[in-house]
Amino acid sequence: MNEEMNCCHKHKERSEKEYRDLLNRLSRIEGQVRGIKGMVEKNMYCPDILIQVAAVNAALNSFNKVLLANHIRTCVARDIREGKDETIDELVVTLQKLMK
């Protein structure tokens, strides 16, 4: 499988709700990261910063779970029905990268 071809040339049509939900999650995460930056700039106590970093990691993991579930329910299911078994290989590679 050629990763370069798969990485940047595929597109996904999302419903308006899915699109809004994903962007809202990312906006909240972005705000959390800005908050952490502010904490560092104010020389706040390391454990307090680390707790906020853990919260961002949890939010990113939650984002990944939602995105992955949507991907499996739509793109992967469609491709399997159409006999595109290479999508399974792509999913396995994606899962391996997520589990590093």
C-alpha angles and dihedrals in degrees: 000000000000106000094192092060093047096044104064112012104063122088133194127215108217129192115250090250094051090046092050093045093051093047092047090052091049092048091054091049090048089053091050091052091050088051091053090050089052090050091053091047089053091049092239122181113287098233090053090053092045091054090054091048089053089052090053091049090051091049091050091048089051090049090051092050092052093045093046093049091050091048093051093046093050119019099025095044091048094048093048090051087051091051096250097144092170086078088069090056089049090050092050091051090048092050091048090053092048091052097054 
